[in-house]
Amino acid sequence: MKKFIKFIGYFRNFYVLTGTVAFIWILFFDRYSLIERIETEVRIQRLEADVQFYRDEKLRLEEQRLVLENDLDELERYARERYHMKKENEDLFLLVRNSDED
């Protein structure tokens, strides 16, 4: 009990009390609180991961574009797969997979 009373005695000091209140205010209630800073840091990390993903995707698409510009067989394959194109004397069959069967 004496330790608790001694601990409470520190808070009778104006500077300790003011410092504690200021610390709690900055920690939780301030506009730039610790919680806000942590949330902002997490958001920044997510956005940096998104930026890296889109950079990688851009490189992949640029490589694909170069291949399609230089290889007519690859361009024909891509057009057939992606846009369901066909020659005049061909029939096109589309297979649709039901999501219920998966």
C-alpha positions as CSV (number, residue, x, y, z in Angstrom):
1,M,0.0,0.0,0.0
2,K,2.9,2.3,0.7
3,K,4.2,1.9,-2.8
4,F,0.8,2.8,-4.2
5,I,0.7,5.9,-2.1
6,K,4.2,6.8,-3.1
7,F,3.3,6.3,-6.8
8,I,0.2,8.5,-6.4
9,G,2.4,11.1,-4.7
10,Y,4.3,11.6,-7.9
11,F,1.1,12.8,-9.6
12,R,0.6,15.5,-7.0
13,N,3.6,17.2,-8.7
14,F,2.2,19.6,-11.3
15,Y,4.9,18.8,-13.9
16,V,4.4,15.1,-13.7
17,L,0.7,15.4,-13.9
18,T,0.9,17.8,-16.9
19,G,3.4,15.6,-18.6
20,T,1.3,12.5,-18.2
21,V,-1.8,14.2,-19.4
22,A,0.1,15.6,-22.4
23,F,1.6,12.2,-23.2
24,I,-1.9,10.5,-23.1
25,W,-3.3,13.3,-25.2
26,I,-0.6,12.9,-27.8
27,L,-0.8,9.1,-27.7
28,F,-4.5,8.8,-28.3
29,F,-6.4,12.1,-29.0
30,D,-4.1,14.3,-31.1
31,R,-4.5,14.7,-34.8
32,Y,-1.1,13.0,-35.3
33,S,-1.6,10.4,-32.6
34,L,0.4,7.2,-32.4
35,I,-2.6,5.2,-33.6
36,E,-3.0,7.5,-36.6
37,R,0.7,7.2,-37.4
38,I,0.5,3.4,-37.3
39,E,-2.6,3.3,-39.5
40,T,-0.9,5.7,-42.0
41,E,2.3,3.5,-42.0
42,V,0.2,0.4,-42.8
43,R,-1.6,2.3,-45.5
44,I,1.7,3.5,-47.0
45,Q,3.0,-0.1,-47.0
46,R,-0.1,-1.3,-48.8
47,L,0.2,1.4,-51.4
48,E,3.9,0.7,-52.0
49,A,3.0,-3.0,-52.6
50,D,0.3,-1.9,-55.1
51,V,2.8,0.3,-56.8
52,Q,5.3,-2.6,-57.1
53,F,2.5,-4.9,-58.4
54,Y,1.6,-2.3,-61.1
55,R,5.2,-1.8,-62.1
56,D,5.6,-5.6,-62.6
57,E,2.3,-5.7,-64.5
58,K,3.5,-2.9,-66.7
59,L,6.7,-4.7,-67.6
60,R,4.8,-7.9,-68.3
61,L,2.4,-6.1,-70.6
62,E,5.2,-4.3,-72.4
63,E,6.9,-7.6,-73.0
64,Q,3.7,-9.1,-74.3
65,R,3.2,-6.0,-76.6
66,L,6.6,-6.5,-78.1
67,V,6.0,-10.1,-78.7
68,L,2.6,-9.4,-80.4
69,E,4.1,-6.6,-82.6
70,N,6.9,-8.9,-83.9
71,D,5.3,-12.3,-84.1
72,L,2.2,-12.7,-86.4
73,D,1.5,-16.3,-85.2
74,E,1.5,-15.1,-81.6
75,L,-0.8,-12.2,-82.6
76,E,-3.2,-14.6,-84.3
77,R,-3.2,-16.9,-81.2
78,Y,-3.9,-14.0,-78.9
79,A,-6.7,-12.6,-81.1
80,R,-8.3,-16.0,-81.2
81,E,-8.1,-16.6,-77.5
82,R,-8.9,-13.1,-76.3
83,Y,-11.4,-11.8,-78.8
84,H,-12.9,-15.1,-80.0
85,M,-11.9,-14.3,-83.6
86,K,-12.0,-17.0,-86.3
87,K,-11.4,-17.5,-90.0
88,E,-14.4,-17.6,-92.4
89,N,-14.4,-21.4,-92.8
90,E,-14.0,-22.2,-89.1
91,D,-16.6,-22.8,-86.3
92,L,-16.0,-21.4,-82.9
93,F,-17.0,-23.3,-79.8
94,L,-17.0,-21.5,-76.4
95,L,-16.8,-23.6,-73.3
96,V,-18.3,-21.9,-70.2
97,R,-17.4,-23.3,-66.9
98,N,-20.2,-23.2,-64.2
99,S,-19.1,-21.9,-60.9
100,D,-21.5,-24.3,-59.1
101,E,-19.5,-27.3,-60.4
102,D,-16.2,-26.1,-59.0
